[in-house]
Amino acid sequence: QVQLVESGGGLVQPGGSLRLSCAASENIFSINAMGWYRQAPGYSREWVATIISDGNTFVADSVKGRFTVSRDNAKNTVYLQMNSVKPEDTAVYYCNAIMDGRIYWGQGTQVTVSS
């Protein structure tokens, strides 16, 4: 069982930056992959970024060049750095983890991009 706790959401102006954190209850070396998804009102959940156990990262085309995913092994935490945010980035952002064939989700954190 992996517990995930997201933090760092809030209100940010267009063009601004925000960093989301996802703290895992397990050593992230034992987790196959951790990722970020988002869900805007009226839309299905959308994949944003993933970091796998070997450190390779992948980001969706919609955020490429603006968002980066990284991790701090000592803190068992994965981050989503969001730069040059746009109003269409407004959504609830969820962290997930894949371990031993099971998928775990955090509770989500709201990000609102508005002036």
C-alpha positions as CSV (number, residue, x, y, z in Angstrom):
1,Q,0.0,0.0,0.0
2,V,1.4,3.4,-1.1
3,Q,0.0,6.6,0.3
4,L,0.5,9.8,-1.7
5,V,0.0,13.3,-0.4
6,E,0.0,16.2,-2.9
7,S,0.7,19.8,-1.9
8,G,1.6,23.1,-3.5
9,G,-1.6,23.9,-5.4
10,G,-3.2,27.4,-5.3
11,L,-4.0,30.4,-7.3
12,V,-1.4,31.7,-9.8
13,Q,-1.5,34.3,-12.5
14,P,-1.0,33.5,-16.2
15,G,2.7,33.3,-17.0
16,G,3.6,32.5,-13.4
17,S,5.1,29.4,-11.8
18,L,4.0,26.9,-9.3
19,R,5.6,23.7,-7.9
20,L,3.6,20.8,-6.8
21,S,4.9,18.1,-4.5
22,C,3.9,14.5,-4.0
23,A,5.2,12.8,-0.9
24,A,5.1,9.0,-1.0
25,S,4.8,6.7,2.1
26,E,7.2,4.2,0.5
27,N,10.8,4.5,-0.6
28,I,10.4,5.7,-4.2
29,F,13.2,3.4,-5.4
30,S,10.6,0.6,-4.8
31,I,8.0,2.4,-7.0
32,N,8.1,1.5,-10.7
33,A,6.8,4.9,-11.8
34,M,5.2,8.1,-10.5
35,G,3.2,10.5,-12.5
36,W,1.0,13.5,-12.6
37,Y,-2.5,13.7,-14.0
38,R,-5.0,16.6,-14.1
39,Q,-8.7,16.9,-14.4
40,A,-10.5,20.1,-15.3
41,P,-14.3,20.5,-14.7
42,G,-16.3,18.7,-17.4
43,Y,-13.2,16.9,-18.8
44,S,-11.7,13.4,-18.2
45,R,-8.5,12.9,-16.4
46,E,-5.5,13.8,-18.5
47,W,-1.9,12.5,-18.2
48,V,0.7,15.3,-17.6
49,A,4.0,13.7,-16.8
50,T,5.8,10.6,-15.5
51,I,9.1,9.8,-13.9
52,I,10.2,6.1,-13.9
53,S,12.5,4.3,-11.5
54,D,15.6,4.8,-13.7
55,G,15.0,8.5,-13.6
56,N,13.8,9.0,-17.2
57,T,11.0,11.5,-17.5
58,F,8.2,12.0,-20.0
59,V,5.8,14.9,-20.3
60,A,2.7,15.5,-22.4
61,D,2.9,17.6,-25.5
62,S,0.5,20.1,-24.1
63,V,2.9,21.0,-21.3
64,K,6.3,20.2,-22.9
65,G,8.7,23.0,-22.5
66,R,6.7,24.5,-19.6
67,F,6.4,21.6,-17.0
68,T,9.1,19.4,-15.7
69,V,8.9,16.4,-13.4
70,S,11.7,15.5,-10.9
71,R,12.2,13.7,-7.6
72,D,14.1,13.9,-4.4
73,N,15.0,10.4,-3.4
74,A,15.9,11.4,0.2
75,K,12.5,12.9,0.7
76,N,10.5,10.2,-1.2
77,T,9.0,13.1,-3.1
78,V,8.2,13.8,-6.7
79,Y,7.7,17.3,-8.0
80,L,5.9,19.0,-10.9
81,Q,7.5,22.3,-11.7
82,M,4.9,24.4,-13.7
83,N,6.2,27.4,-15.5
84,S,4.6,29.8,-17.9
85,V,1.2,28.6,-16.8
86,K,-1.9,29.3,-18.8
87,P,-5.6,29.5,-17.8
88,E,-6.1,26.1,-19.5
89,D,-3.8,24.6,-17.0
90,T,-6.5,25.1,-14.4
91,A,-7.4,21.7,-12.9
92,V,-7.2,19.4,-10.0
93,Y,-3.7,17.8,-10.2
94,Y,-3.3,14.2,-9.0
95,C,-0.2,12.2,-8.3
96,N,-0.1,8.5,-8.9
97,A,2.3,5.7,-8.3
98,I,2.7,2.2,-9.9
99,M,4.1,-0.5,-7.7
100,D,3.9,-4.2,-8.0
101,G,1.3,-4.0,-10.7
102,R,-1.0,-1.7,-8.6
103,I,-1.9,1.9,-9.1
104,Y,-2.2,4.3,-6.3
105,W,-3.6,7.9,-6.3
106,G,-3.3,10.9,-4.1
107,Q,-6.2,13.1,-3.1
108,G,-5.4,15.9,-5.6
109,T,-4.5,19.5,-5.3
110,Q,-6.3,22.4,-7.0
111,V,-4.4,24.7,-9.4
112,T,-6.2,27.8,-10.6
113,V,-4.6,30.0,-13.2
114,S,-6.3,33.4,-13.3
115,S,-5.6,37.0,-13.2
